[in-house]
Every structure is written in structure tokens, then in C-alpha cells.
Amino acid sequence: MCEQKVIIVEGKADRKRLLHLLVEPVEIVCTNGTISPYRLEELLVPFEDWDLYVFVDADEDGEKLRALVKREFPSARHLYTERKYKEVETTPYSVLAETLLSAHFDVRPEFLH
């Protein structure tokens, strides 16, 4: 049986960028910025038995969202972009692909070094 995965991102551009890299079916949920614990739970109810990943920007808003997820969903796995790129949306595809691959996602081989 294939494990079901969901990734939390901040915006639609992040979602689009990750979908471009992934070979396997993965649900990607956009928070559209900082949200409340209630709204986060509401967004994730359909995925409560799925493997949860967090891939947010390396900035203040991203860290706030990451802290909220850590508190509400302690079993979530956290993926990080390099600080020098700051945003998932501006991180080179090859860097994103390596990060996803290291978390056991199937990515398009043309984006790997």
C-alpha cells in the first residue's frame, strides 16, 4: 500500500513549484500565510491519517507557521529551504528536489544534480 502524504506550504506559488517536481501523488495544502490553530486543524482534517510534512519559507512568518504545526501536530516532518533562498518559491528546483528526495519523495530525475 502506498503511503499518503500531505505537505503544508504557505502559498500557491510554493504549491505549484513543488507539484512541478513531484512524480508521486502528493496533496499540497496552502495556508496562505499565518493562520490560527483552529484554521490549521480545519485544513488538515481530511488528511488526519496521512504523513504530514511542512515546507515553509525561512522567514518570520514561516517560522511562526512551523511553530504552530509543531505544537498542534508534533509528528509532522519538517523540510527546510536554505536560508540564503528565504522562500520555497525562489529556491532553485535542484535544491527543492534534493530536499524532497532526502525525505523519501519521488521527484523528477531531471531536477537532480
CNS distance restraints for C-alpha pairs under 8 A (distance, minus, plus):
assign (resid   3 and name CA) (resid  50 and name CA) 7.33 0.50 0.50
assign (resid   3 and name CA) (resid  51 and name CA) 7.35 0.50 0.50
assign (resid   4 and name CA) (resid  26 and name CA) 7.10 0.50 0.50
assign (resid   4 and name CA) (resid  50 and name CA) 5.16 0.50 0.50
assign (resid   4 and name CA) (resid  51 and name CA) 6.15 0.50 0.50
assign (resid   5 and name CA) (resid  26 and name CA) 5.42 0.50 0.50
assign (resid   5 and name CA) (resid  27 and name CA) 6.41 0.50 0.50
assign (resid   5 and name CA) (resid  50 and name CA) 5.47 0.50 0.50
assign (resid   5 and name CA) (resid  51 and name CA) 4.72 0.50 0.50
assign (resid   5 and name CA) (resid  52 and name CA) 6.10 0.50 0.50
assign (resid   5 and name CA) (resid  53 and name CA) 7.49 0.50 0.50
assign (resid   6 and name CA) (resid  26 and name CA) 5.81 0.50 0.50
assign (resid   6 and name CA) (resid  27 and name CA) 4.66 0.50 0.50
assign (resid   6 and name CA) (resid  28 and name CA) 5.58 0.50 0.50
assign (resid   6 and name CA) (resid  29 and name CA) 7.14 0.50 0.50
assign (resid   6 and name CA) (resid  47 and name CA) 7.13 0.50 0.50
assign (resid   6 and name CA) (resid  50 and name CA) 6.57 0.50 0.50
assign (resid   6 and name CA) (resid  51 and name CA) 6.20 0.50 0.50
assign (resid   6 and name CA) (resid  52 and name CA) 5.16 0.50 0.50
assign (resid   6 and name CA) (resid  53 and name CA) 6.14 0.50 0.50
assign (resid   7 and name CA) (resid  26 and name CA) 7.40 0.50 0.50
assign (resid   7 and name CA) (resid  27 and name CA) 6.40 0.50 0.50
assign (resid   7 and name CA) (resid  28 and name CA) 4.78 0.50 0.50
assign (resid   7 and name CA) (resid  29 and name CA) 6.17 0.50 0.50
assign (resid   7 and name CA) (resid  52 and name CA) 6.01 0.50 0.50
assign (resid   7 and name CA) (resid  53 and name CA) 4.58 0.50 0.50
assign (resid   7 and name CA) (resid  54 and name CA) 5.50 0.50 0.50
assign (resid   7 and name CA) (resid  55 and name CA) 6.70 0.50 0.50
assign (resid   8 and name CA) (resid  28 and name CA) 5.96 0.50 0.50
assign (resid   8 and name CA) (resid  29 and name CA) 4.94 0.50 0.50
assign (resid   8 and name CA) (resid  30 and name CA) 6.06 0.50 0.50
assign (resid   8 and name CA) (resid  31 and name CA) 7.16 0.50 0.50
assign (resid   8 and name CA) (resid  52 and name CA) 7.65 0.50 0.50
assign (resid   8 and name CA) (resid  53 and name CA) 6.20 0.50 0.50
assign (resid   8 and name CA) (resid  54 and name CA) 4.80 0.50 0.50
assign (resid   8 and name CA) (resid  55 and name CA) 6.07 0.50 0.50
assign (resid   8 and name CA) (resid  56 and name CA) 7.44 0.50 0.50
assign (resid   9 and name CA) (resid  14 and name CA) 6.33 0.50 0.50
assign (resid   9 and name CA) (resid  15 and name CA) 6.52 0.50 0.50
assign (resid   9 and name CA) (resid  28 and name CA) 7.00 0.50 0.50
assign (resid   9 and name CA) (resid  29 and name CA) 6.14 0.50 0.50
assign (resid   9 and name CA) (resid  30 and name CA) 5.03 0.50 0.50
assign (resid   9 and name CA) (resid  31 and name CA) 6.38 0.50 0.50
assign (resid   9 and name CA) (resid  54 and name CA) 6.50 0.50 0.50
assign (resid   9 and name CA) (resid  55 and name CA) 5.41 0.50 0.50
assign (resid   9 and name CA) (resid  56 and name CA) 5.30 0.50 0.50
assign (resid  10 and name CA) (resid  14 and name CA) 6.84 0.50 0.50
assign (resid  10 and name CA) (resid  30 and name CA) 5.19 0.50 0.50
assign (resid  10 and name CA) (resid  31 and name CA) 4.95 0.50 0.50
assign (resid  10 and name CA) (resid  32 and name CA) 5.00 0.50 0.50
assign (resid  10 and name CA) (resid  33 and name CA) 5.23 0.50 0.50
assign (resid  10 and name CA) (resid  34 and name CA) 7.87 0.50 0.50
assign (resid  10 and name CA) (resid  56 and name CA) 6.00 0.50 0.50
assign (resid  10 and name CA) (resid  57 and name CA) 7.58 0.50 0.50
assign (resid  10 and name CA) (resid  62 and name CA) 7.53 0.50 0.50
assign (resid  11 and name CA) (resid  15 and name CA) 6.45 0.50 0.50
assign (resid  11 and name CA) (resid  30 and name CA) 5.27 0.50 0.50
assign (resid  11 and name CA) (resid  31 and name CA) 6.51 0.50 0.50
assign (resid  11 and name CA) (resid  32 and name CA) 4.91 0.50 0.50
assign (resid  11 and name CA) (resid  33 and name CA) 6.91 0.50 0.50
assign (resid  12 and name CA) (resid  16 and name CA) 6.10 0.50 0.50
assign (resid  12 and name CA) (resid  30 and name CA) 6.30 0.50 0.50
assign (resid  12 and name CA) (resid  32 and name CA) 7.53 0.50 0.50
assign (resid  13 and name CA) (resid  17 and name CA) 6.13 0.50 0.50
assign (resid  13 and name CA) (resid  89 and name CA) 5.97 0.50 0.50
assign (resid  14 and name CA) (resid  18 and name CA) 6.28 0.50 0.50
assign (resid  14 and name CA) (resid  88 and name CA) 5.74 0.50 0.50
assign (resid  14 and name CA) (resid  89 and name CA) 4.93 0.50 0.50
assign (resid  15 and name CA) (resid  19 and name CA) 6.14 0.50 0.50
assign (resid  15 and name CA) (resid  28 and name CA) 6.11 0.50 0.50
assign (resid  15 and name CA) (resid  29 and name CA) 7.50 0.50 0.50
assign (resid  15 and name CA) (resid  30 and name CA) 6.96 0.50 0.50
assign (resid  16 and name CA) (resid  20 and name CA) 6.27 0.50 0.50
assign (resid  17 and name CA) (resid  21 and name CA) 6.87 0.50 0.50
assign (resid  17 and name CA) (resid  89 and name CA) 6.57 0.50 0.50
assign (resid  17 and name CA) (resid  93 and name CA) 7.89 0.50 0.50
assign (resid  18 and name CA) (resid  22 and name CA) 6.40 0.50 0.50
assign (resid  18 and name CA) (resid  96 and name CA) 7.66 0.50 0.50
assign (resid  19 and name CA) (resid  26 and name CA) 7.93 0.50 0.50
assign (resid  19 and name CA) (resid  28 and name CA) 7.98 0.50 0.50
assign (resid  21 and name CA) (resid  93 and name CA) 7.38 0.50 0.50
assign (resid  21 and name CA) (resid  97 and name CA) 6.48 0.50 0.50
assign (resid  21 and name CA) (resid 107 and name CA) 5.45 0.50 0.50
assign (resid  21 and name CA) (resid 108 and name CA) 5.57 0.50 0.50
assign (resid  21 and name CA) (resid 111 and name CA) 7.30 0.50 0.50
assign (resid  22 and name CA) (resid  26 and name CA) 7.71 0.50 0.50
assign (resid  22 and name CA) (resid 105 and name CA) 7.30 0.50 0.50
assign (resid  22 and name CA) (resid 106 and name CA) 6.00 0.50 0.50
assign (resid  22 and name CA) (resid 107 and name CA) 4.44 0.50 0.50
assign (resid  22 and name CA) (resid 108 and name CA) 6.04 0.50 0.50
assign (resid  23 and name CA) (resid 106 and name CA) 5.41 0.50 0.50
assign (resid  23 and name CA) (resid 107 and name CA) 5.12 0.50 0.50
assign (resid  23 and name CA) (resid 108 and name CA) 5.80 0.50 0.50
assign (resid  24 and name CA) (resid 105 and name CA) 7.34 0.50 0.50
assign (resid  24 and name CA) (resid 106 and name CA) 5.70 0.50 0.50
assign (resid  24 and name CA) (resid 107 and name CA) 7.43 0.50 0.50
assign (resid  29 and name CA) (resid  43 and name CA) 7.51 0.50 0.50
assign (resid  31 and name CA) (resid  35 and name CA) 6.78 0.50 0.50
assign (resid  31 and name CA) (resid  40 and name CA) 7.57 0.50 0.50
assign (resid  33 and name CA) (resid  61 and name CA) 6.98 0.50 0.50
assign (resid  33 and name CA) (resid  62 and name CA) 7.94 0.50 0.50
assign (resid  33 and name CA) (resid  65 and name CA) 7.87 0.50 0.50
assign (resid  34 and name CA) (resid  61 and name CA) 6.22 0.50 0.50
assign (resid  34 and name CA) (resid  62 and name CA) 7.74 0.50 0.50
assign (resid  34 and name CA) (resid  64 and name CA) 7.05 0.50 0.50
assign (resid  34 and name CA) (resid  65 and name CA) 5.83 0.50 0.50
assign (resid  35 and name CA) (resid  39 and name CA) 6.24 0.50 0.50
assign (resid  35 and name CA) (resid  40 and name CA) 6.50 0.50 0.50
assign (resid  35 and name CA) (resid  65 and name CA) 7.28 0.50 0.50
assign (resid  36 and name CA) (resid  40 and name CA) 6.20 0.50 0.50
assign (resid  37 and name CA) (resid  41 and name CA) 6.18 0.50 0.50
assign (resid  37 and name CA) (resid  68 and name CA) 6.88 0.50 0.50
assign (resid  37 and name CA) (resid  72 and name CA) 7.16 0.50 0.50
assign (resid  38 and name CA) (resid  42 and name CA) 6.15 0.50 0.50
assign (resid  39 and name CA) (resid  43 and name CA) 6.17 0.50 0.50
assign (resid  40 and name CA) (resid  44 and name CA) 6.33 0.50 0.50
assign (resid  41 and name CA) (resid  45 and name CA) 5.99 0.50 0.50
assign (resid  44 and name CA) (resid  48 and name CA) 6.28 0.50 0.50
assign (resid  51 and name CA) (resid  76 and name CA) 7.25 0.50 0.50
assign (resid  52 and name CA) (resid  75 and name CA) 7.61 0.50 0.50
assign (resid  52 and name CA) (resid  76 and name CA) 4.89 0.50 0.50
assign (resid  52 and name CA) (resid  77 and name CA) 6.32 0.50 0.50
assign (resid  53 and name CA) (resid  76 and name CA) 5.42 0.50 0.50
assign (resid  53 and name CA) (resid  77 and name CA) 4.71 0.50 0.50
assign (resid  53 and name CA) (resid  78 and name CA) 5.67 0.50 0.50
assign (resid  53 and name CA) (resid  79 and name CA) 6.97 0.50 0.50
assign (resid  54 and name CA) (resid  66 and name CA) 7.10 0.50 0.50
assign (resid  54 and name CA) (resid  69 and name CA) 7.92 0.50 0.50
assign (resid  54 and name CA) (resid  76 and name CA) 6.94 0.50 0.50
assign (resid  54 and name CA) (resid  77 and name CA) 6.26 0.50 0.50
assign (resid  54 and name CA) (resid  78 and name CA) 4.80 0.50 0.50
assign (resid  54 and name CA) (resid  79 and name CA) 5.85 0.50 0.50
assign (resid  55 and name CA) (resid  78 and name CA) 6.35 0.50 0.50
assign (resid  55 and name CA) (resid  79 and name CA) 4.95 0.50 0.50
assign (resid  55 and name CA) (resid  80 and name CA) 6.11 0.50 0.50
assign (resid  55 and name CA) (resid  81 and name CA) 7.68 0.50 0.50
assign (resid  55 and name CA) (resid  88 and name CA) 7.50 0.50 0.50
assign (resid  56 and name CA) (resid  62 and name CA) 5.22 0.50 0.50
assign (resid  56 and name CA) (resid  63 and name CA) 7.78 0.50 0.50
assign (resid  56 and name CA) (resid  65 and name CA) 7.80 0.50 0.50
assign (resid  56 and name CA) (resid  66 and name CA) 7.28 0.50 0.50
assign (resid  56 and name CA) (resid  79 and name CA) 7.66 0.50 0.50
assign (resid  56 and name CA) (resid  80 and name CA) 7.04 0.50 0.50
assign (resid  56 and name CA) (resid  81 and name CA) 7.69 0.50 0.50
assign (resid  56 and name CA) (resid  87 and name CA) 7.37 0.50 0.50
assign (resid  56 and name CA) (resid  88 and name CA) 6.47 0.50 0.50
assign (resid  57 and name CA) (resid  61 and name CA) 7.57 0.50 0.50
assign (resid  57 and name CA) (resid  62 and name CA) 4.81 0.50 0.50
assign (resid  57 and name CA) (resid  63 and name CA) 7.58 0.50 0.50
assign (resid  57 and name CA) (resid  80 and name CA) 7.73 0.50 0.50
assign (resid  57 and name CA) (resid  81 and name CA) 6.89 0.50 0.50
assign (resid  57 and name CA) (resid  86 and name CA) 5.77 0.50 0.50
assign (resid  57 and name CA) (resid  87 and name CA) 4.40 0.50 0.50
assign (resid  57 and name CA) (resid  88 and name CA) 5.53 0.50 0.50
assign (resid  58 and name CA) (resid  62 and name CA) 5.86 0.50 0.50
assign (resid  58 and name CA) (resid  63 and name CA) 6.79 0.50 0.50
assign (resid  58 and name CA) (resid  80 and name CA) 7.38 0.50 0.50
assign (resid  58 and name CA) (resid  81 and name CA) 6.60 0.50 0.50
assign (resid  58 and name CA) (resid  82 and name CA) 7.33 0.50 0.50
assign (resid  58 and name CA) (resid  83 and name CA) 5.61 0.50 0.50
assign (resid  58 and name CA) (resid  85 and name CA) 7.94 0.50 0.50
assign (resid  58 and name CA) (resid  86 and name CA) 4.75 0.50 0.50
assign (resid  58 and name CA) (resid  87 and name CA) 6.11 0.50 0.50
assign (resid  59 and name CA) (resid  63 and name CA) 6.13 0.50 0.50
assign (resid  59 and name CA) (resid  86 and name CA) 6.31 0.50 0.50
assign (resid  59 and name CA) (resid  87 and name CA) 7.65 0.50 0.50
assign (resid  60 and name CA) (resid  64 and name CA) 6.22 0.50 0.50
assign (resid  61 and name CA) (resid  65 and name CA) 6.29 0.50 0.50
assign (resid  62 and name CA) (resid  66 and name CA) 6.05 0.50 0.50
assign (resid  63 and name CA) (resid  67 and name CA) 6.05 0.50 0.50
assign (resid  64 and name CA) (resid  68 and name CA) 6.27 0.50 0.50
assign (resid  65 and name CA) (resid  69 and name CA) 6.25 0.50 0.50
assign (resid  66 and name CA) (resid  70 and name CA) 6.14 0.50 0.50
assign (resid  66 and name CA) (resid  78 and name CA) 7.89 0.50 0.50
assign (resid  67 and name CA) (resid  71 and name CA) 6.23 0.50 0.50
assign (resid  68 and name CA) (resid  72 and name CA) 6.12 0.50 0.50
assign (resid  69 and name CA) (resid  73 and name CA) 5.28 0.50 0.50
assign (resid  69 and name CA) (resid  74 and name CA) 7.05 0.50 0.50
assign (resid  69 and name CA) (resid  76 and name CA) 7.40 0.50 0.50
assign (resid  70 and name CA) (resid  74 and name CA) 4.74 0.50 0.50
assign (resid  70 and name CA) (resid  75 and name CA) 7.66 0.50 0.50
assign (resid  70 and name CA) (resid  76 and name CA) 6.95 0.50 0.50
assign (resid  79 and name CA) (resid  99 and name CA) 6.99 0.50 0.50
assign (resid  79 and name CA) (resid 100 and name CA) 7.74 0.50 0.50
assign (resid  79 and name CA) (resid 103 and name CA) 7.79 0.50 0.50
assign (resid  80 and name CA) (resid  99 and name CA) 7.47 0.50 0.50
assign (resid  81 and name CA) (resid  85 and name CA) 7.00 0.50 0.50
assign (resid  81 and name CA) (resid  86 and name CA) 7.03 0.50 0.50
assign (resid  81 and name CA) (resid  87 and name CA) 7.14 0.50 0.50
assign (resid  81 and name CA) (resid  88 and name CA) 6.29 0.50 0.50
assign (resid  81 and name CA) (resid  91 and name CA) 7.01 0.50 0.50
assign (resid  81 and name CA) (resid  95 and name CA) 7.81 0.50 0.50
assign (resid  81 and name CA) (resid  96 and name CA) 7.21 0.50 0.50
assign (resid  81 and name CA) (resid  99 and name CA) 7.69 0.50 0.50
assign (resid  82 and name CA) (resid  86 and name CA) 6.69 0.50 0.50
assign (resid  82 and name CA) (resid  91 and name CA) 7.79 0.50 0.50
assign (resid  85 and name CA) (resid  90 and name CA) 6.17 0.50 0.50
assign (resid  85 and name CA) (resid  91 and name CA) 5.31 0.50 0.50
assign (resid  86 and name CA) (resid  90 and name CA) 7.43 0.50 0.50
assign (resid  86 and name CA) (resid  91 and name CA) 7.56 0.50 0.50
assign (resid  87 and name CA) (resid  91 and name CA) 6.26 0.50 0.50
assign (resid  88 and name CA) (resid  96 and name CA) 7.76 0.50 0.50
assign (resid  91 and name CA) (resid  95 and name CA) 6.63 0.50 0.50
assign (resid  91 and name CA) (resid  96 and name CA) 6.61 0.50 0.50
assign (resid  92 and name CA) (resid  96 and name CA) 6.45 0.50 0.50
assign (resid  93 and name CA) (resid  97 and name CA) 5.95 0.50 0.50
assign (resid  93 and name CA) (resid 111 and name CA) 6.23 0.50 0.50
assign (resid  94 and name CA) (resid  98 and name CA) 6.23 0.50 0.50
assign (resid  94 and name CA) (resid 111 and name CA) 4.98 0.50 0.50
assign (resid  94 and name CA) (resid 112 and name CA) 5.48 0.50 0.50
assign (resid  94 and name CA) (resid 113 and name CA) 6.68 0.50 0.50
assign (resid  95 and name CA) (resid  99 and name CA) 6.28 0.50 0.50
assign (resid  96 and name CA) (resid 100 and name CA) 6.17 0.50 0.50
assign (resid  97 and name CA) (resid 101 and name CA) 5.96 0.50 0.50
assign (resid  97 and name CA) (resid 107 and name CA) 6.22 0.50 0.50
assign (resid  97 and name CA) (resid 108 and name CA) 7.80 0.50 0.50
assign (resid  97 and name CA) (resid 111 and name CA) 6.17 0.50 0.50
assign (resid  97 and name CA) (resid 112 and name CA) 6.25 0.50 0.50
assign (resid  98 and name CA) (resid 102 and name CA) 6.09 0.50 0.50
assign (resid  98 and name CA) (resid 112 and name CA) 6.56 0.50 0.50
assign (resid  99 and name CA) (resid 103 and name CA) 6.59 0.50 0.50
assign (resid 100 and name CA) (resid 104 and name CA) 6.55 0.50 0.50
assign (resid 100 and name CA) (resid 105 and name CA) 5.33 0.50 0.50
assign (resid 100 and name CA) (resid 106 and name CA) 7.65 0.50 0.50
assign (resid 100 and name CA) (resid 107 and name CA) 7.20 0.50 0.50
assign (resid 101 and name CA) (resid 105 and name CA) 5.01 0.50 0.50
assign (resid 101 and name CA) (resid 106 and name CA) 6.35 0.50 0.50
assign (resid 101 and name CA) (resid 107 and name CA) 6.48 0.50 0.50
assign (resid 107 and name CA) (resid 111 and name CA) 7.69 0.50 0.50
assign (resid 108 and name CA) (resid 112 and name CA) 7.54 0.50 0.50
